[in-house]
Amino acid sequence: MAKKRPQTKAKRPQLTDGEIPVVGAREPCPCGSGRRYKACHGRAAAHAVTELVQRPFEGLPGECDWVALRELVPAATVELTLRDGLPEGVPSVTLATVLPMAWPALRRDDGSVLLGLQNDTASGDISRDLADTLLRALEAEPGTPVQGRRAPAESPRLQDLLDADAPFEPVVHTGFEFWVPNAENATPDVTASLERANAAAIPTVRLQGVDAAYWCETPEKNHLRWVMPHPEEQLLDALARLHAASLSNLGEGTRLVGSFRAHGLTVPVWDLPSGVGAQDVEKPAAEFAERLAAALATDAPLTADERRARGGLTNRQVTLS
């Protein structure tokens, strides 16, 4: 009998990681390893998509306000400036805290784009998901909403799309009427969504004298929530110094009660008496900013009283994201 010749397999061309295309998770990996894509090169791609970015808005103008609008402010809009200018047929791009029906984005009938900020995101990078939604909204048919999805791992982020030199100037609204230029022509679903959103909105005002500080009114008491850019440990030390010296309040009847942690930044929170409005805390907030700057510049070890104050503030810290 003739001898069987050994079977040989042609070698696949070797590909670099950057040349390997994305395929289905259960398909063979294009690198030729013989393993499924999800167990081979797809593993790194999946990790890149799901890995949490602690400060997704870092590097954007107004990072603190981005955090505030994402987590704290019910109704606000900001006109966005694209790095490469507006595409033909798109008169404007506007960031909005919330859109009707919780849409991630909306291409209006006139071609303008609304981008929703307070939406669930599919990956660990809010900036990348928002950028992906924005790019798809720019190409959507006028008069249609854009649904969310997980952005590809190598897709642009907001930092790649927005003009880094353009100002970021939030406009806080009392309600969500900015959703519909002509409320009489809104669909029943949008009208119902508008009514629900307006009923749930907490009155909120952005202070003018300091950055990213927002007064809000609740039935029990009012609050000031102030997103700060300083490193967390340094800021907590500074707040502890002021708290121990009875210099952390914003006037009679006010009290620093703790802080939020959101998207890599710290948000000190003050309780205010019900009668204290936004205008009433403008001057105290500006004076507090001066005291805080001095405390931040101090590098002496904390005293025993300051350590106790810091422990109390840390125990009352809540993580929002």
ROMARTI-151602 format. One record per residue (C-alpha): residue number from 0; chain; x, y, z. Coordinates in steps of 0.25 Angstrom, whole numbers. Each point is the difference from the previous one (the first is absolute). Layout:
N
 resi chain    xx    yy    zz
  NUM     A     X     Y     Z
...
//
This chain:
321
 resi chain    xx    yy    zz
    0     A     0     0     0
    1     A     5    14    -3
    2     A     4     8    12
    3     A    -9    11     4
    4     A     7    13    -1
    5     A    -1     9    13
    6     A   -10    10    -1
    7     A     6    14     1
    8     A    -8    13     2
    9     A     3    13    -7
   10     A     5    10    10
   11     A    -8    12     2
   12     A     7    13    -2
   13     A     4     6    13
   14     A    -8    13     4
   15     A     3    10     9
   16     A   -10     4    11
   17     A    -4    12    -7
   18     A    -3    -7   -13
   19     A    -9   -11     6
   20     A   -15     3    -4
   21     A   -11     0    10
   22     A    -9   -12    -2
   23     A   -11    -7     8
   24     A     3    -5    14
   25     A    -2   -14    -3
   26     A     7     0   -14
   27     A    15    -5    -1
   28     A    10    11     3
   29     A     5     6   -13
   30     A    14    -1     5
   31     A     0   -15    -2
   32     A     2    -5    14
   33     A   -12   -10    -1
   34     A    -7     7    11
   35     A   -13     7     0
   36     A     1    15    -1
   37     A    -5     3    13
   38     A    10    -9     7
   39     A    12     6    -9
   40     A     1    14    -5
   41     A   -14     3     3
   42     A     3     0    15
   43     A     9    12    -1
   44     A   -11     7    -8
   45     A   -11    -3    10
   46     A     9     4    11
   47     A     3    14    -6
   48     A   -15     2    -3
   49     A    -5    -3    15
   50     A    12     5     8
   51     A    -5    12     8
   52     A     6    13    -3
   53     A     0     7    14
   54     A     0    15    -6
   55     A    -8    -1   -13
   56     A    -1    15    -2
   57     A    15     3     3
   58     A     6    10   -10
   59     A   -13     6    -4
   60     A    -3    14     2
   61     A    -9     1    13
   62     A     3   -14     5
   63     A    -7     3    13
   64     A   -12     5    -7
   65     A    -1   -12    -8
   66     A     0    -8    13
   67     A   -11     9     6
   68     A    -9    -1   -12
   69     A     2   -15    -1
   70     A    -3    -3    15
   71     A    -7    12     7
   72     A    -7    10   -10
   73     A   -14    -4    -5
   74     A    -2     9   -12
   75     A    12     7    -7
   76     A     6     2   -14
   77     A    13     4    -5
   78     A     4     4   -14
   79     A    11    -9    -5
   80     A    11     4   -10
   81     A     6   -11    -9
   82     A    15     0    -2
   83     A    -3    -1   -15
   84     A   -12     8    -1
   85     A   -14    -3    -3
   86     A    -4   -10   -11
   87     A    -8     6   -12
   88     A   -15     0     4
   89     A     3     0    15
   90     A    -2    14     6
   91     A     3    -3    14
   92     A     4   -11    10
   93     A    -5     1    14
   94     A     3    -8    12
   95     A   -13    -2     9
   96     A    -1    -7    14
   97     A   -12    -8    -4
   98     A    -7    -2   -13
   99     A   -15    -5    -2
  100     A    -2   -15     1
  101     A    14     0     6
  102     A     5     0   -15
  103     A    16     0     0
  104     A    -1    10   -12
  105     A   -10     7    -9
  106     A     2     6   -14
  107     A   -11    10    -1
  108     A    -8     4   -12
  109     A     9    12    -3
  110     A    12    -9     1
  111     A     5     5    13
  112     A     5   -11    10
  113     A    -3    -2    15
  114     A     9    -9     7
  115     A    -5    -6    14
  116     A    10    -1    11
  117     A    -8    -7    11
  118     A    -1   -13    -7
  119     A     5   -14     4
  120     A    12    -4    -8
  121     A     4   -13    -5
  122     A    15     1     2
  123     A     9     5    11
  124     A     3    13    -7
  125     A   -11    10     0
  126     A     8     9    -9
  127     A     2   -11   -11
  128     A   -15    -4     0
  129     A    -5    15    -1
  130     A    10     3   -11
  131     A    -5   -13    -8
  132     A   -15     5     3
  133     A     4    14    -5
  134     A     6    -5   -13
  135     A   -12    -8    -3
  136     A    -9    11     3
  137     A     7     9   -10
  138     A    -3   -10   -11
  139     A   -14    -4     4
  140     A   -12     4    -8
  141     A    -6    13     5
  142     A   -12    -2    10
  143     A     5   -13     5
  144     A     6    -4    14
  145     A    13    -8     1
  146     A     1   -12     9
  147     A    11    -4     9
  148     A    11   -11    -2
  149     A    13    -4     4
  150     A    11     8    -7
  151     A    11    -7    -7
  152     A    12    -1     8
  153     A     9     9    -9
  154     A   -11    10    -3
  155     A     2    15     3
  156     A    -3     6    13
  157     A    -6    14     3
  158     A    14     5     2
  159     A     2    -3   -14
  160     A   -12     6    -6
  161     A    -2    13     8
  162     A     8    13    -1
  163     A     9     0    12
  164     A     0    16     0
  165     A   -15     2    -1
  166     A    -7     4    13
  167     A    -9    -9     7
  168     A   -12     8     5
  169     A   -12    -7     6
  170     A   -13     6     0
  171     A    -9    -5    11
  172     A   -15    -1    -3
  173     A   -12    -1     9
  174     A    -6   -11    -8
  175     A     2    -8   -13
  176     A    -8     9   -10
  177     A    13     1    -8
  178     A    -3   -14    -5
  179     A   -11     5    -9
  180     A     1    13    -8
  181     A   -15    -1    -2
  182     A    -7    -7    11
  183     A   -13     0    -8
  184     A     6    -9   -10
  185     A     6   -10    10
  186     A    -4   -14    -1
  187     A    -9    -6    12
  188     A    12    -8     5
  189     A    10    12     0
  190     A   -11     8     7
  191     A    -2   -10    10
  192     A    15    -2     2
  193     A     1    16     1
  194     A   -10     0    11
  195     A     6   -11     8
  196     A    14     7    -1
  197     A    -5    13     4
  198     A    -7    -6    12
  199     A    12    -6     5
  200     A    10    11    -2
  201     A     6     6    12
  202     A     2    15    -1
  203     A    15     3    -2
  204     A     8    12    -3
  205     A    15     1    -4
  206     A     8    10     8
  207     A     7    11    -7
  208     A    11     4     9
  209     A     7   -14     1
  210     A     1   -11   -10
  211     A    -8   -13     0
  212     A    -8     3    12
  213     A   -15    -3     0
  214     A   -11     5    10
  215     A   -13    -9     0
  216     A   -13     0     8
  217     A    -6   -12     6
  218     A   -13    -1     9
  219     A     8    -1    13
  220     A    12     9    -2
  221     A     9     6   -11
  222     A    14    -5    -4
  223     A    12     5    -7
  224     A     8   -10    -8
  225     A    13     4    -5
  226     A     9    -8   -10
  227     A    14     2     3
  228     A    12    -3    -9
  229     A    11    -2    11
  230     A     6   -14     3
  231     A    -9    -7    10
  232     A    10    -2    12
  233     A     5    14    -1
  234     A   -14     6     0
  235     A    -5    -9    11
  236     A    12     5     9
  237     A    -3    14    -4
  238     A   -15    -1     4
  239     A     4    -7    13
  240     A     9    12     3
  241     A   -12    10    -2
  242     A   -10    -9     7
  243     A     8    -2    12
  244     A     2    15     1
  245     A   -15     3    -2
  246     A     3     6   -13
  247     A    -7   -10   -10
  248     A   -14     6     1
  249     A    -7    10   -10
  250     A    -6     9    10
  251     A   -10    -1    12
  252     A    -8   -13     0
  253     A     8    -7   -11
  254     A     9   -12     2
  255     A    10    -9    -8
  256     A    -6   -13     1
  257     A     8    -9    -9
  258     A     4    -2   -14
  259     A    -3    -9   -13
  260     A    10    -7    -8
  261     A    -3     1   -15
  262     A     8    -3   -12
  263     A    13     2     7
  264     A    -3    13     6
  265     A    -5     4    14
  266     A   -13     7     3
  267     A    -2     7    14
  268     A   -14     2     4
  269     A    -6    10     9
  270     A   -13     0     7
  271     A    -7    14    -1
  272     A   -12     5     8
  273     A   -13     0    -9
  274     A     0    15    -1
  275     A    14     1    -5
  276     A     0     2   -15
  277     A    10    -1   -11
  278     A     3    15     1
  279     A     2    -1    15
  280     A    12    -9    -2
  281     A     7     7   -11
  282     A     9     9     9
  283     A     2   -11    11
  284     A     4   -10   -11
  285     A    10    10    -6
  286     A     6     2    14
  287     A     1   -15     3
  288     A     7    -2   -13
  289     A    11    10     5
  290     A     1    -8    13
  291     A     1   -13    -7
  292     A    11     5    -9
  293     A     8     4    12
  294     A    -3   -14     7
  295     A     4    -7   -13
  296     A    13     7     0
  297     A     3    -5    14
  298     A     9   -13     1
  299     A     1    -1    15
  300     A    -4   -13     7
  301     A   -14     0     4
  302     A    -3     2    15
  303     A    -8   -10     9
  304     A   -12     9    -2
  305     A     2     1   -15
  306     A     2   -15    -1
  307     A   -13    -2     7
  308     A    -7    10    -9
  309     A     6    -7   -12
  310     A    -5   -14     5
  311     A   -14     6     2
  312     A     0     5   -15
  313     A     5   -13    -5
  314     A   -11    -8     7
  315     A   -10     9    -6
  316     A     5    -1   -15
  317     A    -9    -7   -10
  318     A     5    -5   -13
  319     A   -10     3   -12
  320     A     9    -6   -11
//
